């Protein structure tokens, strides 16, 4: 994997972790709908980004990159939805599943 793909992956990971920490610390001020939107957008954007990066890294083996990106998107959507509640968890998981 090239250095630019690693940099993009590191930047994405930093953004996701920072957003999850922010949501966890400020969940009193977030409405449920905003929390659901955050978990949906994180799950879907991470699934799409990781799918693209893995598609390049696996040299066109789309089955492997799709499975891995779906799993990573589901996990990120789940982790982003935990501080908000069950509807946000479900939305995050489903959007991570649909992301790729």
N, C-alpha and C positions, 0 to 999 in steps of 0.2 A: 504494500500500500504506500502511496506516495506521501510526502510530507504535507502537501496541501490538503489531501483528504483527511489526514490525521488532525490537522489544524481545524478543519471544518467540524469534524466529529468532537473535538475538544471544546470548541465554541458552543456547539449545540448542547453538549452535556452540561456545560457551565450555565447556560441559559435555563435549561430545564430544572437543574438543582436549585438555582436562585429563585425561580418562579415558585417551585414547590415550598421552599422555605418561607418565602414571602406570604404565600397563601396560608401556610400553617400558622405563622405569627400574627397575621391580620385577618383571620377568619371571622372575627366578631364584626368587622366592618364590611365584609362582603355579603351580598345577598346570595341566596341559594342559586338563583339563575346565573349570576356572574361566576360562581364557583363551578357550575356545570359547564359554562362556556369555556372556562379556563381548562378544565380537564379534557373537554372535547378537542379543543384546539391543540393542546400539548400532545395528546395521543395521536391525533391525525398527522400533525406536522412531523413528529418524530418518526412515525411509521413511513411516511413518504420519503423523508430525508435518508433514513437508514436503508430503505429499499433501494434508493438510487445509488448510495455509496456501495452497498453490498453487490448490486448489479454490476458495478464497475470492477469491484474487487474480485468477484467470482467469474469474471470474463464471460458474462452472458448466461450463466446458469441461473435462470429466472426462478426455478422452483425453490432452490435453497435460499436465494435472497428474499423471496416472497415470504417463506415460512419464518425466517429469522426476523424480518421486519415486522411481520404481524405479531410475533411474540414480544418483541421489544416495544411496539406501540401499545399493546394490551397492558404490559407491565407499567409503562409510563402513565397511561390513562388511569390505571388503578391507583398508582401512587399519588397522582395529582388529585384524585377524587376522594381519597380517604379523609383528609381534614374537613371536607364539606359535608359529606353524608352519602347515604346509599344511592340516591338518584344520580349524584355526580360520579360515583364509582361506576355505575352501570353505563352512563353516557360515555365516560372515558374509555371503558373497555370496548364498547361497541364502535366508537370512532377509531380507536386504535386498530380494531379488526378491519374496518373499512378503509383505513388509510392507505393501504397498499392495494 
